[in-house]
Amino acid sequence: MFRKILLLLVISVLIINLSACNLSSKDSTVSTDYISITYSDYATDKTDDKITTQIWYYDCLTRENKKVFEFEYTTQYPLGYYDRKNQLVYYTKRIGDDKKHGDQIFVTDLSNNRETQLTNNLFAVNYIIPAQEEVFFVARPEGGNVIKLGSIDKKTNKISYWGDDDTEIRTMTVDTQKKKIFISAYSIKELRYNLAHQDGPVGQNNMKMPKYTVFQTDYNFQNTKELFSEYMCIRTLMTDGENLVALCDKKFNDPAPSTVDYYNLKTNAKVQKDWDAERIQVGDANYSSDGNKIYAIASIDNKRGLYEYSLKTMTFTPLMFTPLIIHEGGFINNIQIVRN
């Protein structure tokens, strides 16, 4: 009898442990994706028509959206990034009234509201993407000729750059799981030559497109390799885990549907298709961690906002319209999809 009771106890413990393991495994696969949103609008009181920039986040699982930070709009074009895990906010702002100095990158610790300036010699900033030990950015250094890929060491604040004085970055994305950076870039000399040798009247968008090349590099900017090239504007790069996906346009600011390159990162095979959905407006779109959805800024039925695009149903679902955040005069400047 005692042996039977002991056996039942052992089986019960095993069942409980196995259930706990299964639950833990299931929980570990639950998406913790969220979207960092930079949004600009007039100050709430509107007493002096001052515009503020706000950092919001949208939780892809709970559908919660919340403002976490606000600062004065002083830059040429505001950028922001909310690091929810470490409760840090990265953003751009301009110091003082000296027009010679451009937008710089700052970080504020939300636990104590302590602000730290990370750069002091940038002219314009197009991307800010923090990773494990680095903060990656795309910007034009003061006195430089091209927009470069840069990295800030979080411990030492040392800044490093990738590229040369003829390679201008158009767009980038970072795979924080595989610790790889993907960028599209072109020759600034070729662009200027094409601008000077257009067929037809200037300003008619009839310029020959320079060759865009997609590069892959690692976090310390070593082991760089070219993946593929197109005589099209590669304006958006996304990763679904297996493929690097590039949205390409034949002309700048082309309202026509984009072309899509699917580049398999294991086999190096590339397949080209037409983008058969509504046009994604800016280069900050990316896949969800399960690869089933794309989050992007788009304009659907003349309503501009943050949307979720299902690859299964091929439909857009509105997540946040600009007018629904605070005021109709507000504007979503940029987003970053943070996958965990």
Protein Blocks (a to p, Z undefined) as FASTA:
>chain_A
ZZmmmmmmmmmmmmmmmmmmmmmmmmmmpccbdcddddddddfklmnopacdddddddfk
lopacdfbdcddfbfbdcddddfknopacddddehjbfkbccddddddfklopacdfbfc
bfbdfbdcddfkbccdddddehiabdcdddddfklopacdeddfkbccfbdcddfklopa
cdddddfklmmmmmmmcgcjehilpaccdddddddddfkopaiacfbdcdddcfbdcdeh
jaccddddfbghiabdcddddddfklopacddddfbdcdfblkbccdfkopaccddddee
hiacdddddfklopacdfbdfklmmmmmbccfbdcdddZZ
